[in-house]
């Protein structure tokens, strides 16, 4: 039995026509009918993102704007605090306006976090990186990751 969260495809109203009433949901018909290769590649690059090491931190490659990161280091000084800010993502910002419900957005947070945990463990087996989620954030569901504090810090 796995603790891995799964996306409940039945929770998404626009998938209904593609889901079978019997057996597990099959995403292939929906993907084949509606998703372009670039859309699929973008989703894959988000759930299995490139990482960048900079100033002792680990950052999402697509979010690591070095002058901005430097500014956060000047303000906060602590690597994990800077990672929390720079790697912070709101699920609402990933989805088209009005193209989803809050429940649908909430249902994506833990599966994304699970993918990030796997990718971070694979890329940095000697570091303890924490993926943190908040389904009730002030601007909808959100997630981030940062290095865990080491003993004595």
Number of C-alpha atoms within 10 A of each C-alpha: 3 5 6 11 15 13 15 12 18 15 13 15 11 13 15 14 10 17 18 11 10 6 7 10 15 12 12 10 13 15 15 10 9 8 12 11 10 9 12 12 11 13 13 12 12 17 17 17 18 15 18 14 11 13 11 11 17 24 26 20 14 13 16 18 12 11 9 12 20 15 12 18 16 11 11 13 12 13 18 20 17 23 23 19 16 21 19 19 18 20 19 19 12 11 11 8 9 8 9 14 14 14 13 16 19 18 20 18 22 22 17 20 22 17 19 22 19 13 17 22 15 10 12 13 10 8 13 14 19 19 21 16 19 15 20 11 11 9 11 16 23 24 21 21 26 23 18 13 12 8 5 4 5
